[in-house]
């Protein structure tokens, strides 16, 4: 069975988001150093903290005098989407890694059929996924599903919050910020991408697809 992870409780005005524990990945992600993983975990934890701080500022407007400075409030709203999406994208990234099912043979038939229908073949999907992840800039590439049509797409999410579509499920994401690969892989982006895809837990991705 894949290792279990601690999930953050639903946040309310009295609760904060809690970082998920991904330490079970240490020593198990083939080809990615533990030191790099630990740095990445720390960056993720900082995003959780920033999400909580930003949310606290927004909630102060709900209970106080309301919005008194629209310029500051506008910046706060945009800041919150950046931190919140960054937190959730990292949870999808780490959550889809490793485990005993890190092999495409563990991909459920329905997901494989959907990939074939949208991309022609798994090989064509993988090629496009990596090409999408090579777009200049920093962000995430995401295998995504239109909830209304079932269409699968590879999307580029710039930074954390530009390019994510409404009413779309994210099934698999690959971090293409430089902190995810630079200190180990340098500018060999293709090697990092191949290494990450070799560690995808397709049982987890299949479970998201079933939802």
Secondary structure, DSSP 8 states (H G I E B T S, - for coil): ------------TT--------GGGTTTSTTS-HHHHHHHHHHHHHHHHHHHHHHHHHHHHHHSS--S-HHHHHHHHHHHHHHHHHHHHHHHHHHTB-STT-SGGGS-HHHHHHHHHHHSSHHHHHHHHHHHTTSSSSEEEEEEEETTT--EEEEEEETTTBS--TTEEEEEEEE-SGGGTHHHHTT-HHHHHHHHHHTB-HHHHHHHHH-
